[in-house]
């Protein structure tokens, strides 16, 4: 199931959505190493959040990286990247991606669903919700995998928060979706509901379902709390910041 577009026009130019897409693309192509797999791996370990680091508040050691075991109190503390800011990496991780497919998939979802939430919340509120959902998703990943030595990368957590907000605000809007070989008009609540529950059955250890699920719930809660402040679609007011 793949979304083609939503039938939910806006009255604004989604500057923040476009800016987020451009930043993510620029980080991938201009900052992350290209071509050399070893350099790519080292870059991710140097800049992405790693649960073991977040729980010990210390950069990963060479022994931990090689063994895959988080050993707080290891007498041999030969750190892999001694100057790494392990908590700041939680923010950096949201703008890193593991592959071009990973990047394009995330940016497509943001492009389809982000503009409506930007219009509803206003630019400042939209950006705040995006970052908050990302941080909540990252914290959930660390909480569920506290001893993991595997880096977390991707904008899936914050984008999941945008999907959660969309679920609350526009559940009856139509999402044109490619399902197999068929293009089907699905209500947003069905599309997003399937997306949400599929996170529990993906069966892929490389997918951080915790970040997706809790990022989604964070955006959902923000939208639910702010719903009384919003008018219906024809006269939508933002929760924070400047609106349409």
Secondary structure by P-SEA (a helix, b strand, c coil): cccccccccccccaaaaaaaaaaaaaaaccccccccaaaaaaaaaacbbbaaaaaacccccaaaaaaccccccccccccccccccccaaaaaaaaccccaaaaaaaaaaaaacaaaaaaaacaaaaaaaaaaaaaaaaaaaaaaccccccccccaaaaaaaaaaaaaacccccccccccccccccccaaaaaaaaaaacccccccccaaaaaaaaaaaaaaaaaaacccccccccccccccccc
